[in-house]
């Protein structure tokens, strides 16, 4: 019964995506914003600054085409890791739960039939059925994940069944190694701003190692994992990646001004860091995992 209900829901999502692609948008969109969005979409550049990092990584692996899955794709342009790839002819699946963002996403990709769309809040329970419903290959080339919440548990569920070549996953850059932090899965969770979201780099690294992935790079708050296929490639430790990719970057506070009020965390030892996090997230007690 449950499987039948899921199948029907996913079929409805596929129909909705096709309707959106053909112009049946889910919500009105401001014309000026759309014009600016589409101009950037046509350029194939998102402005995230991560596209050169991803391009170089894929080139080093000899990956020049394939399938990209973008979970929490937003409007398809802003800070997108998939836009340049879809523009270059990659196939894939772009998923977004917010109605207005999905409307813009549908406009951006309406002339890209190789890019499937789904309007859905992704969870650990539905991520695998979702990818299977859209016939995503088991070893697809790129996963981009940026839920601003229980990302860790969505990625854990996905990696139990799929083996993407490269994973780009957002981290909570406030929390330094070796602290392992992750927001627990809660169906009612929505990011409300602030520092309570996601997973720390060390927690992501722990999951990566469990599934045979290495840490290739960190670009501020986005980590790049690569499937370790026995090529002998050297990997970064969480400490090395955090220092070079975030902590030692001179512009990090201008990019993340909200982190100015948590700078103290970088002067604390492990015990002090855990105490700092517990105090900071006292109102969310029981809603996250935390260890060293």
C-alpha positions in Angstrom: 0.0 0.0 0.0 2.8 2.4 1.0 4.8 1.6 -2.1 1.8 2.2 -4.3 1.2 5.6 -2.6 4.8 6.6 -3.1 4.7 5.5 -6.8 1.6 7.6 -7.4 3.1 10.6 -5.7 6.2 10.4 -7.7 4.2 10.0 -10.9 2.4 13.2 -10.0 5.7 14.9 -9.5 6.9 13.9 -12.9 3.6 15.2 -14.5 3.9 18.5 -12.6 7.5 18.9 -13.8 6.5 18.4 -17.4 3.6 20.9 -17.0 6.0 23.4 -15.4 8.5 22.9 -18.2 5.8 23.8 -20.8 4.9 27.0 -19.0 2.4 26.0 -16.3 4.3 27.6 -13.5 3.4 27.0 -9.8 3.5 30.7 -8.8 3.6 34.1 -10.3 7.2 35.4 -10.9 8.3 39.0 -11.0 9.1 39.9 -14.6 12.3 41.9 -13.8 13.7 39.2 -11.6 12.9 36.6 -14.3 14.7 38.7 -16.9 17.8 38.9 -14.8 17.6 35.3 -13.9 17.3 34.2 -17.5 20.2 36.4 -18.6 22.5 34.7 -16.1 21.0 31.3 -17.0 21.9 31.9 -20.7 25.4 32.7 -19.7 25.7 29.3 -17.9 27.2 31.0 -14.9 25.8 31.1 -11.4 28.1 33.5 -9.7 28.9 31.0 -6.9 32.6 30.9 -7.5 32.5 27.2 -7.2 32.2 26.5 -11.0 35.9 26.7 -11.7 36.6 24.4 -8.7 34.2 21.8 -10.0 35.3 22.2 -13.6 38.9 21.6 -12.6 38.0 18.6 -10.5 35.9 17.0 -13.2 38.6 17.6 -15.8 41.2 15.9 -13.5 38.9 12.9 -13.4 38.3 12.9 -17.1 34.6 13.5 -16.7 33.3 15.8 -19.4 29.7 14.7 -19.7 27.1 12.8 -17.7 24.2 13.1 -15.3 24.0 15.7 -12.5 21.5 15.6 -9.7 20.9 18.9 -7.9 19.0 18.5 -4.6 17.7 21.9 -3.4 18.4 23.5 -6.7 16.7 26.8 -5.7 16.0 28.8 -8.9 18.5 26.9 -11.0 20.9 29.8 -11.2 21.8 31.4 -7.8 24.8 29.7 -6.4 24.1 26.7 -8.7 26.7 24.0 -9.2 24.6 22.3 -12.0 23.8 25.3 -14.2 27.1 25.2 -16.2 26.8 21.5 -16.7 23.2 21.5 -17.8 24.0 24.4 -20.2 26.9 22.3 -21.6 24.4 19.5 -22.4 24.5 17.3 -19.3 21.4 15.4 -18.4 20.1 15.2 -14.9 17.5 15.9 -12.2 16.9 19.2 -10.4 14.8 19.1 -7.3 13.3 22.0 -5.3 10.6 22.2 -2.7 9.8 25.9 -2.6 7.0 26.9 -4.9 8.4 30.2 -6.1 11.9 28.9 -6.5 10.6 25.9 -8.5 8.7 28.2 -10.8 11.9 30.0 -11.6 13.8 26.7 -11.9 11.2 25.5 -14.5 11.6 28.7 -16.5 15.4 28.4 -16.5 15.4 24.8 -17.8 12.2 24.8 -19.9 14.2 24.3 -23.1 16.4 21.6 -21.7 14.4 18.3 -22.1 17.4 16.3 -20.7 17.0 18.0 -17.3 14.1 16.5 -15.4 12.4 18.6 -12.6 10.7 17.6 -9.4 9.1 19.9 -6.8 9.7 18.1 -3.6 11.1 18.6 -0.1 13.8 15.9 -0.1 14.2 13.7 3.0 16.0 10.5 4.0 12.8 8.6 3.3 12.1 9.8 -0.2 15.5 10.5 -1.8 16.1 7.0 -3.1 12.6 6.4 -4.4 12.8 9.8 -6.1 16.1 9.1 -7.9 14.8 5.7 -9.0 11.5 7.1 -10.3 13.5 9.4 -12.6 15.8 6.6 -13.7 19.0 8.2 -12.3 21.9 5.8 -12.9 23.4 4.1 -9.9 26.8 5.6 -10.6 25.9 9.0 -11.9 28.5 11.6 -12.3 27.6 14.5 -9.9 25.5 15.1 -6.8 25.0 18.6 -5.5 23.3 18.8 -2.1 22.4 21.9 -0.2 19.3 21.5 2.0 20.3 23.8 4.8 19.1 21.2 7.3 19.4 17.5 7.7 21.7 17.1 4.7 23.8 14.5 6.5 20.9 12.0 6.8 19.7 12.5 3.2 23.3 11.9 1.9 23.6 8.8 4.1 20.4 7.3 2.6 21.5 8.2 -0.9 25.0 6.8 -0.6 23.6 3.5 0.7 22.0 2.9 -2.8 23.8 5.2 -5.3 27.5 5.8 -6.1 27.9 9.3 -7.6 31.4 10.0 -8.9 31.6 13.4 -7.3 29.6 14.9 -4.4 29.4 18.6 -3.7 27.9 19.0 -0.2 27.3 22.1 1.8 28.8 22.2 5.3 28.2 24.3 8.4 31.4 26.3 8.1 31.0 27.7 11.6 32.0 24.3 13.2 35.7 23.4 12.9 37.3 20.0 12.8 37.4 17.6 14.7 33.9 18.4 15.8 31.2 16.1 14.3 27.9 17.8 14.2 24.7 17.2 12.2 21.1 18.4 12.5 18.8 15.4 13.0 16.1 14.6 10.5 12.8 16.2 11.4 10.0 16.4 8.7 8.9 19.8 10.1 12.4 21.3 9.9 12.9 24.4 7.8 16.0 26.6 8.1 15.1 29.8 9.8 18.4 31.6 9.3 21.2 31.6 11.9 23.8 28.9 12.6 21.6 25.9 13.3 21.8 23.9 10.0 23.6 21.2 8.2 26.6 19.2 9.1 30.2 19.9 10.0 33.1 19.0 7.7 34.3 16.3 10.1 30.8 14.7 10.2 30.6 14.7 6.4 34.2 13.3 6.2 33.1 10.4 8.5 30.2 9.6 6.2 32.5 9.9 3.2 35.0 7.4 4.5 32.2 4.9 5.4 31.2 4.9 1.8 34.6 5.0 0.1 34.9 8.7 -0.7 37.8 11.0 -0.3 37.8 14.7 0.5 39.2 16.5 -2.5 38.6 20.2 -1.8 36.7 22.7 0.3 35.5 26.0 -1.2 34.3 28.1 1.8 31.2 26.1 2.8 31.0 23.5 0.1 33.0 20.3 0.3 33.9 18.2 -2.8 34.0 14.5 -2.3 35.3 12.0 -4.9 34.6 8.3 -5.1 37.8 6.5 -4.4 38.1 4.1 -7.3 41.6 3.0 -6.3 43.4 5.5 -8.5 45.9 6.4 -5.7 44.7 10.0 -5.5 45.7 11.7 -2.3 43.0 13.2 -0.1 42.8 16.1 2.3 42.1 15.7 6.0 39.2 17.7 7.4 41.8 19.9 9.2 43.8 20.6 6.1 40.7 21.3 4.0 39.1 23.6 6.6 42.2 25.7 7.0 42.9 26.2 3.3 39.3 26.2 2.2 37.7 28.4 4.9 39.6 29.4 8.0 42.7 31.0 6.4 40.8 32.8 3.6 41.1 36.6 4.2 37.6 37.3 2.8 35.6 34.7 4.7 33.9 37.1 7.1 33.0 39.5 4.3 31.4 36.5 2.5 29.8 35.2 5.7 29.3 38.3 7.9 26.9 36.4 10.2 29.8 34.3 11.4 31.4 37.3 13.2 29.5 36.5 16.3 31.0 33.0 16.6 34.7 33.8 15.9 35.5 32.8 19.5 35.0 29.1 18.5 38.3 29.1 16.6 40.3 29.9 19.8 38.8 27.0 21.9 40.0 23.5 22.5 37.8 20.5 21.7 36.0 20.5 25.0 35.5 24.2 24.9 34.1 24.0 21.3 31.6 21.4 22.3 30.5 23.5 25.3 30.2 26.5 23.0 28.0 24.7 20.5 25.8 23.2 23.3 25.2 26.7 24.7 24.7 28.2 21.3 22.1 25.6 20.4 20.5 25.2 23.8 17.1 25.8 22.4 17.6 23.0 19.9 18.8 20.4 22.5 18.0 16.9 21.3 17.7 18.0 17.7 21.3 17.4 16.7 24.1 15.0 17.1 27.5 16.2 18.5 30.8 14.5 19.2 34.5 14.7 18.6 
